[in-house]
Amino acid sequence: MSTASLEKSRPTRTHWLITLYAGGGEFCDGYILSIIGVALPLLTADYHLNSFDAGVVGSASLIGMFAGGLVFGYVTDRVGRQKVYLFDIAAFILLSAAQFFVTDPWQLTVLRFLMGIAIGADFAIAGTIASEFAPRNSRGPLLVIMVTMWSVGAAVAYVVGWAMLSSGHDDWRWMLASSAIPAVLILLLRFGTPESPRWLLSKGRGQEAEAVLKQMLGPEASLDDLEADTASRTRYGDIFRGAYLRRTVFVSVFWACQLLPIYAITTYEPTILASFGLADGNDSYLGSVVVQIFFVLGSLSGILVINKGRRTLLLWSFGLSAVPLLCLAAFAHPSPAVVIVLFAAFGVACFSSQCLQAIYPSELFPTGVRATANGFATGISRVGAAIGTWGAPVVLDHSTRLAMLLGAVICAIGWGTSYILAPETSGLTLADASAADTDHSTRGRPRARRDTSSTTPSPAVKEHS
């Protein structure tokens, strides 16, 4: 009798629901981190903040993500995906609502920091749980959809913010508190999400893992293709040992290089567009909505090429992202149409590989430390994002063109790091992709490692060094 395999199955209704529920957290993350871009100029005017103080408020959530990712990724590997999956969304609701009642900028800074901790936890768990349920050939496209929800959340935040600009003196309070609404919906949807069978199996709870699989795939479901991936322990230090150290460095650096220009531009997009003379006042927020639409389209475009090569997508994305930023730095007085086209080109190029922020750390590390690696990379990458968000108003006060040039330089650093360190994992099972013994040292000539105890070749992660 044939058996049903998680890795070889077609996407079922459960696969899609888990992906969408994980994407719901990404939606909230994008919304929370982007709505501050609309609210911050109003908050700055109300409290007479200078550029340094505005940068502190804007980057507080990113500092919180640093702490949340470092801690809760490991916690997720220890206590389970499902518990953290619900906890972080519940925190979104409470902290979002609390922002409405702040009476001083430092209070908002504290709340944004705490929200960042919850967001860091969600980043660690979302990609982990979605990848652990996804079949091999569908993992890339499913995670593209999940990650695109971040861009959708960011776009909706700008639409909501623009629509609420005329609601009264406390516009920014309503904007920030509005993130509680999608969080409530996602929390209700996430109830009943099954625990990851890979995590259950890694903790010796094979019967529960099998029950989850049978519920998803039918009575013929088998755990056989999960065994190799789940035979790993949970120790934080393992992501810094042997082949995994190289992977940890790669994921953290490329992620940081992606996020620094993305967060700086997204957080201060109305200000940047206004500085180019595209629009003044409230119309600059409408211009931001238009640009965000291209960010969404860019993120979705990754689904067309993700299974053709992770490494190739990342290299092209970094290279093409630098071009429009260099043009914006070079042109002294670009027309509004040119500005929109260049920002749209940046959005499509940069966001096309955003899915790899979830895919690479989920594929390159085994079940025992998968969320730990996701969380660590989330935390470290947010250092870059925080630098961009805090430093952007300072640089923008000096020169918008200089800010665009610095963004292009960061993209170039990301390209160089990826060229040296990015492996190819497309088409591999999680067990094969995360195996520690699949590294090699010949640039551009990947070769499969062979199990010395068997004559059967073992698929290899194609690493470049």
C-alpha positions in Angstrom: 0.0 0.0 0.0 1.4 3.4 -0.9 2.0 6.0 1.8 1.4 9.7 1.8 4.5 11.9 2.3 4.6 15.4 3.7 7.5 16.4 1.4 6.0 14.9 -1.7 2.3 15.8 -1.2 0.4 18.5 -3.1 -0.7 21.5 -1.1 -3.9 20.8 0.8 -6.4 23.1 2.4 -4.5 22.8 5.7 -1.2 23.9 4.0 -2.9 27.0 2.6 -4.6 27.9 5.9 -1.3 27.5 7.8 0.5 29.6 5.3 -2.2 32.3 5.4 -2.4 32.4 9.2 1.4 32.7 9.3 1.1 35.4 6.7 -1.5 37.1 8.9 1.2 37.7 11.4 3.4 39.1 8.6 0.5 41.4 7.7 0.4 42.7 11.2 4.2 43.1 11.3 4.1 45.2 8.1 1.2 47.2 9.3 2.7 48.0 12.7 6.1 48.9 11.4 4.7 51.0 8.5 1.9 52.9 10.2 4.5 54.7 12.3 5.8 56.3 9.0 2.4 58.0 8.6 2.0 58.9 12.2 5.5 60.0 13.0 5.4 63.4 11.3 2.1 64.2 13.2 3.6 63.0 16.4 6.8 65.0 15.8 4.7 68.2 15.3 2.6 67.5 18.5 5.6 66.9 20.7 8.1 69.1 18.9 10.6 66.3 18.4 13.9 66.8 16.8 15.2 64.4 14.2 17.2 62.4 16.8 14.1 61.9 19.0 11.9 61.1 16.1 14.5 58.5 15.0 14.4 56.9 18.5 10.6 56.5 18.4 10.7 55.2 14.8 13.4 52.6 15.5 12.2 51.5 19.0 10.2 48.5 17.5 13.3 47.4 15.6 15.4 47.3 18.7 12.6 45.3 20.3 12.7 42.9 17.4 16.4 42.4 18.0 15.6 41.2 21.6 12.5 39.3 20.6 14.2 37.4 17.8 17.2 36.4 19.9 15.1 35.1 22.8 11.9 33.8 21.3 13.3 31.8 18.4 15.1 29.6 21.0 12.0 29.6 23.2 9.9 28.4 20.2 12.3 25.5 19.6 12.0 24.5 23.3 8.3 24.9 24.0 6.7 24.5 20.6 5.6 26.6 17.6 1.9 26.8 18.5 2.3 28.5 21.9 4.5 31.3 20.7 2.3 31.5 17.6 -0.7 32.6 19.7 1.2 34.6 22.4 2.8 37.2 20.0 -0.5 38.0 18.3 -2.2 38.5 21.7 0.6 40.9 22.6 0.0 42.8 19.4 -3.6 43.5 20.4 -2.8 44.8 23.9 0.1 46.9 23.0 -1.5 48.4 19.9 -4.5 49.6 21.9 -2.2 51.0 24.7 -0.6 53.3 22.2 -3.8 55.4 22.0 -3.4 56.4 25.7 0.3 57.6 25.8 0.9 61.1 27.2 4.6 61.4 26.5 7.0 60.2 23.7 9.0 58.0 26.0 5.8 56.0 26.8 5.3 55.4 23.1 8.9 54.4 22.7 8.5 51.8 25.5 5.4 50.4 23.9 6.9 50.3 20.4 9.9 48.5 21.9 7.6 45.9 23.5 5.7 45.5 20.2 9.0 44.9 18.5 9.7 42.0 20.9 6.4 40.4 19.9 7.1 41.1 16.2 10.6 39.5 16.6 8.9 36.4 18.0 6.5 36.3 15.2 9.2 36.5 12.6 11.0 33.6 14.2 7.9 31.4 14.2 6.0 32.3 11.0 8.6 31.1 8.5 9.5 28.1 10.7 6.0 26.8 11.0 5.0 27.5 7.4 8.1 25.7 6.1 7.7 22.7 8.3 4.3 22.0 7.0 5.0 22.9 3.3 5.8 20.2 0.7 9.2 20.3 -1.0 8.1 21.6 -4.4 5.6 24.0 -2.9 7.7 25.4 -0.1 9.1 28.3 -2.1 5.8 29.5 -3.6 3.9 29.1 -0.3 6.5 31.2 1.6 6.5 33.8 -1.1 2.7 34.3 -0.4 3.3 34.3 3.3 6.1 37.0 3.1 4.1 39.1 0.6 1.6 39.6 3.4 4.1 41.9 5.0 4.1 44.2 2.0 0.3 44.0 1.9 0.2 45.1 5.5 2.5 48.0 4.9 0.4 49.1 1.9 -2.8 48.9 3.9 -1.1 50.9 6.7 -0.5 53.8 4.3 -4.0 53.6 2.9 -5.5 53.7 6.4 -3.1 56.4 7.6 -3.9 58.6 4.6 -7.6 58.1 5.1 -7.4 59.0 8.8 -5.4 62.2 8.3 -8.5 64.3 8.7 -9.9 62.6 11.7 -8.9 65.3 14.1 -6.1 66.5 16.4 -5.2 62.9 17.6 -4.9 61.4 14.2 -1.7 59.6 15.0 -3.3 57.9 18.1 -6.0 56.4 16.0 -3.5 55.3 13.4 -1.2 53.5 15.8 -4.1 51.9 17.8 -5.7 50.7 14.5 -3.2 47.8 14.3 -5.2 46.0 17.0 -8.0 45.3 14.5 -6.2 43.0 12.2 -4.4 41.4 15.1 -7.7 40.4 16.7 -8.8 38.7 13.5 -5.5 36.8 13.1 -5.6 35.6 16.7 -9.1 34.1 16.2 -8.0 32.4 13.0 -4.8 31.0 14.6 -6.7 29.1 17.3 -6.8 25.5 16.4 -3.6 25.5 14.3 -1.9 22.1 14.8 1.5 21.8 16.2 4.3 21.2 13.7 4.7 17.4 13.2 8.5 17.9 12.7 8.8 19.6 16.1 6.7 17.0 17.8 8.8 14.2 16.3 12.0 16.0 17.4 10.7 15.9 21.0 10.0 12.2 20.9 6.2 12.7 20.5 5.9 10.5 17.4 2.3 9.5 17.9 1.1 13.1 18.1 3.2 13.9 15.0 1.6 11.0 13.1 -1.9 12.1 14.2 -1.3 15.6 12.7 -0.1 14.1 9.5 -3.0 11.7 9.2 -5.4 14.6 9.7 -3.7 16.5 6.9 -2.9 13.8 4.4 -5.1 10.9 5.3 -4.7 7.5 7.0 -1.7 6.5 4.7 0.4 9.4 6.0 4.0 8.4 7.0 6.7 10.0 9.2 9.5 8.4 7.2 10.6 11.5 5.3 10.7 13.6 8.5 13.1 11.4 10.5 16.4 12.8 9.2 15.4 16.4 9.7 14.0 16.0 13.2 16.9 14.0 14.6 18.5 17.2 16.1 18.8 18.7 19.5 17.9 22.2 20.6 21.0 24.1 21.7 21.5 27.8 20.9 25.2 27.3 20.3 24.7 24.8 17.5 24.0 27.6 15.0 27.5 28.9 15.6 29.3 25.5 15.1 30.8 24.0 12.0 28.9 24.5 8.7 26.1 26.3 10.5 28.3 29.2 11.5 28.8 30.1 7.8 25.1 29.8 7.2 24.2 32.0 10.3 26.6 34.7 9.1 25.2 34.6 5.5 21.5 34.8 6.6 22.1 37.5 9.1 24.2 39.8 6.8 22.1 39.4 3.6 18.9 40.0 5.6 20.3 43.1 7.3 21.4 44.5 3.9 17.9 44.0 2.5 16.2 45.6 5.5 18.3 48.7 6.0 17.2 50.5 2.8 13.7 48.9 3.0 12.9 50.1 6.5 14.5 53.5 6.0 12.5 54.1 2.8 9.2 52.6 4.1 9.3 54.4 7.5 10.1 57.8 6.0 8.6 57.4 2.5 6.2 60.4 2.7 9.1 62.6 3.8 11.4 61.2 1.0 8.8 61.7 -1.7 8.1 65.2 -0.5 11.8 66.0 -0.6 11.9 65.1 -4.3 9.0 67.5 -4.9 6.6 64.7 -5.8 3.9 65.9 -3.4 3.4 68.2 -0.5 1.3 67.7 2.6 -1.2 64.9 2.7 -0.7 64.1 -1.0 2.8 62.7 -0.2 1.0 59.9 1.7 -1.0 59.0 -1.4 2.2 58.8 -3.3 3.5 56.4 -0.7 0.4 54.2 -1.3 1.3 54.0 -5.0 4.9 53.0 -4.3 3.8 50.4 -1.8 1.6 48.8 -4.5 4.8 48.2 -6.5 6.4 46.7 -3.3 3.6 44.2 -3.1 3.9 43.3 -6.8 7.6 43.0 -6.4 7.2 40.6 -3.5 4.7 38.5 -5.5 7.0 38.3 -8.5 9.3 36.1 -6.5 6.8 33.2 -7.0 7.8 33.1 -10.7 11.4 32.3 -10.1 11.8 31.0 -6.6 11.9 27.4 -7.6 14.4 28.1 -10.4 17.1 29.2 -8.0 17.3 30.8 -4.6 20.8 32.1 -5.0 20.2 33.5 -8.5 17.2 35.4 -7.3 19.1 36.9 -4.4 22.0 38.1 -6.6 19.8 39.6 -9.3 17.7 41.3 -6.6 20.6 43.0 -4.9 22.2 44.1 -8.2 19.0 45.5 -9.7 18.0 47.2 -6.4 21.1 49.4 -6.4 20.5 50.8 -9.9 17.4 53.0 -9.2 18.9 54.2 -5.9 22.0 55.3 -7.8 19.9 57.1 -10.3 18.0 58.9 -7.5 21.3 59.9 -6.0 22.7 61.1 -9.3 19.7 63.2 -10.6 19.6 66.6 -9.1 16.0 67.5 -10.0 14.2 64.4 -11.3 10.6 64.8 -12.5 7.8 63.3 -10.4 7.3 60.6 -13.1 10.9 59.6 -12.9 10.9 59.4 -9.1 7.8 57.2 -9.1 9.3 54.9 -11.8 12.6 54.6 -10.0 11.0 53.8 -6.6 8.7 51.3 -8.3 11.8 49.7 -9.9 13.5 49.5 -6.5 10.4 48.0 -5.0 10.0 45.3 -7.6 13.7 44.4 -7.6 14.3 44.5 -3.8 11.0 42.9 -2.7 11.2 40.1 -5.3 13.7 38.3 -3.0 12.1 39.3 0.3 10.7 35.7 0.5 14.3 34.5 1.1 14.3 36.1 4.5 11.9 33.2 5.5 13.1 30.5 3.1 16.8 30.5 3.7 16.9 30.3 7.5 14.1 27.7 7.4 15.9 25.5 4.9 19.5 25.8 6.1 18.9 24.7 9.7 17.4 21.5 11.2 14.2 21.3 13.2 16.0 21.4 16.6 17.4 24.9 15.9 15.3 26.2 13.0 13.3 28.8 15.0 16.5 29.6 16.9 18.3 30.4 13.6 15.3 32.3 12.3 15.1 34.3 15.5 18.8 35.1 15.7 18.9 36.2 12.0 15.7 38.3 12.7 17.5 40.0 15.7 20.8 40.7 14.0 19.2 41.9 10.8 17.2 44.4 12.8 20.4 46.1 13.9 20.7 47.1 10.2 17.1 48.0 10.0 17.4 50.1 13.2 20.4 51.9 11.9 18.5 52.7 8.8 15.4 53.9 10.6 17.2 55.9 13.2 19.8 57.3 10.9 17.5 58.1 8.0 16.0 61.3 9.4 19.5 62.5 10.2 20.8 61.8 6.7 17.6 63.1 5.1 18.1 66.4 7.0 21.4 66.7 5.3 20.7 65.3 1.8 18.1 63.0 0.3 20.5 62.2 -2.5 23.2 61.1 0.0 20.6 58.8 1.6 19.9 57.2 -1.8 23.6 56.7 -2.4 24.1 55.0 1.0 21.2 52.7 0.2 22.9 51.7 -3.1 26.1 51.0 -1.2 24.3 48.7 1.2 22.8 46.8 -1.7 26.3 46.3 -3.2 27.5 44.9 0.2 24.5 42.5 0.2 25.4 41.4 -3.4 29.0 40.7 -2.5 28.1 38.7 0.7 25.6 36.7 -1.2 28.0 35.9 -4.1 30.5 34.5 -1.6 28.2 32.7 0.8 24.7 32.1 -0.7 24.0 28.4 -1.2 21.4 26.8 -3.6 18.7 24.9 -1.8 16.0 24.9 -4.5 14.3 21.5 -4.9 15.7 19.9 -1.8 13.8 18.5 1.2 14.2 20.2 4.5 16.4 17.2 5.7 18.7 17.5 2.7 18.9 21.3 2.7 19.6 21.5 6.5 22.1 18.7 6.7 25.5 19.9 8.1 27.6 17.6 5.8 26.4 19.1 2.5 28.9 22.0 2.4 31.8 22.2 -0.2 34.4 24.7 -1.1 34.5 24.8 -4.9 33.0 28.1 -6.1 30.5 27.6 -8.9 31.0 23.8 -9.0 28.6 22.3 -6.4 29.0 18.6 -5.9 26.9 16.1 -3.9 28.4 14.6 -0.8 28.0 10.9 -0.5 27.1 8.9 2.6 30.2 6.8 3.3 28.0 4.0 4.6 25.9 3.8 1.5 26.3 3.7 -2.3 23.3 6.1 -2.7 24.2 9.7 -3.3 22.9 12.3 -0.8 21.5 15.5 -2.4 23.7 18.4 -1.4 23.2 22.1 -0.6 25.1 23.9 -3.3 27.3 26.3 -1.3 29.7 28.8 -2.8 32.8 30.0 -1.1 
